[in-house]
């Protein structure tokens, strides 16, 4: 399944978050460690930023927690990157290797 189709299906698979409290940094940090460790040996999360970001977004949202998925671009050298933000943490890191990415698409489920 292509990444564009995955993005279109996110609203069905990842409902708007329901909990009134924000996720704790510890919760998100634990999820980040689990996703990054699993991505090294899983066929589902294959170690690229897209699968890690979408997996984090889905798991956080299905747990009732707030999460925002970003797709960003860098001009020189040209590159695309995806990351999910929750409780101030990024899964995977928003700026790998110190390169900043400008978000061009943000998916937050329309709940603010």
Secondary structure, 3 states (H helix, E strand, C coil): CCHHHHHHHHHHHCCCCCCCCCCCHHHHHHHHHHHHHHHCCCCCCCCCHHHHHHHHHHHHHHCCCCCEEEEEEECCCCEEEEEEEECCEEECCCCHHHCCCEEEEEECCCCC
